[in-house]
Amino acid sequence: MEKKTTQLRRLLQSGTRFPSMGLAELINQLLVQGQAPLVQYISGHWMDINNLEDLQRAGEFAQGHQS
């Protein structure tokens, strides 16, 4: 999974708009590049992630709430 994530990150970052993409644009770009999004069901805390800064904050939040 980590290898796939790294490959997708490189692919997306090759575009000039990657740092400012919203979630909908990111998913559409993945679809254009032949990458199907996967559903990840969660329970518990919820955080809207719309950009890289939000993703970073979510990662920091998750790190602080590991059991």
Residue, then its C-alpha position, 0 to 999 in steps of 0.5 A: m500500500e505504501k508503494k502505491t501511495t508513493q507512486l500516486r503522490r509522484l503522479l499527482q505532484s507532477g501536475t502544477r495544481f496539485p498543492s491547491m487541489g480540493l478533494a473533488e478535483l483530486i478524485n477527478q484527477l485520479l480518475v483521469q489517470g486511471q486510478a479508481p478511488l477506494v471507499q474507506y469506512i470509518s467510525g468515531h472522529w470525522m475531519d473534513i480534508n480539503n487540502l494538504e494542510d488539512l491532511q497534515r492536521a488529520g495525521e497529527f490528530a490521528q497520531g495523538h489518538q492511537s491506542 
